[in-house]
Amino acid sequence: MNILFILNDPSYGTERSYNGFRHANVMAKTEGTEVRIFLMADAVTCAKRGQKTPDGYYNLEKMIIVANRRGASIGACGTCSDARGLQTEDLHDGVHRSSMEELAEWTVWADKLIVY
């Protein structure tokens, strides 16, 4: 089964993106499942390299590492990144600069679409 997760909320301040990554990471380790994650709007900040959070607090950069290890592809909307001043070199290595065209391709590819 192919599952596409679309995340919209900022990396911190709400827990929607955190919960989206939690859900995606569990699904990515499920046998027979392929996961793709598209970050748009404020969720592109989840891909920011070098996040430092207090001990005991979730860290979305670490969650991206887990998703990558489990084979998930992660794209960050280029237009949304530009609007927030994020350059390609600001993005974590496991995230590529993406586009609405790729989101459209991924949407057609997906058997299930989950939006956070």
N, C-alpha and C positions, 0 to 999 in steps of 0.2 A: 504494500500500500504506500502511496506517495502522499505526504502531508506537507502542506505549505502553511507556515505560521507568518502572519503579518503583525508586526509590533509597531505601535504608534506613540506610546507614552515615553517620557524622559527616563533616563537611566535611574535617577533617584528622585524622590519626592512623592511618587506613587509606587505601588508594587506591581503594576500591570506588566511591565516589561520583565521584571524579576519572575513573576509567575508564568509569563509566556516562555521564558528560557527554562524554567523548571519543567514545565509541561513538555516542551520540545526535547529537552535532554532525556526525559524518561521515554518518550516515543522513539527517539533515535537509537536507544538500546534495545528496542523491541524487535525481535526477529522478523524479517520480511518487510520492514518499514524503512523508507528513505525519507529524510527530513530536509527541508529547505526553510530558511528563515530570512524574511525580508524586513529590513529596518527602514522605516520612513518617518517623516515629521520629526518630533523630538527624540524618537527612539534611535536615531543615528548616533546620538551621544553615548549609547551603550557600547559602541565600537571604539570609543576613544582609548588610545594607547596610554598606559601609565597610570591607571586609576589607583588611588590610595584611599582605602576606607578604614574606619576604626576596627580594631579587633572585635570579632564577633558579629560584624555587619556584613551582609552579602556584598559581593563584588562581581559586577557583570562582566568584567574582563576575564575573570576566572571561569565564569559560566560559558563564555565564548570558547575558551580553551577546551572545556569538557565537550561542548557541542562539536567542535572540530574533531576531537579524538574519536567521537562516535560517528563520524562521517557526514555530519550536517554541512550543507553549503550555506553561507551567510552573505547576503548582499546588503549594502547600504545605499539608499537612494542618493544619487549624485546631486540632484537639484536641492534636496533637503540638506545634504552635507554642505553644499556651497552656501546656503542661506544661513548656516550656523558657523561658518568659517572653518569647517573641517576639511583639510586637504587629504589626499590619498595617504601621504606619509603620517598623518595623525591617526589613521585607522589601524586597529590591531591586525597583525599578519594574517589572522584567520578570517578576515572580512575583506571582500572586494567591493570596489566602487561599482554600483549597479545603475539601473535605469528603469523607467516605466516599461520600456520594451521588454526587458528581461522579466519584470514582474508579470507582464502579460503572458510570456512564454511559460513561466513557472505556474501560473494560474491554470493554463490549459493542461499542463503536465500533472497537476495535483488531482488526487482522488478526493481529498478532503482539504478544506480551507478553514483555518482557525485564526480569528482576529482578536488581538489584545490591544 
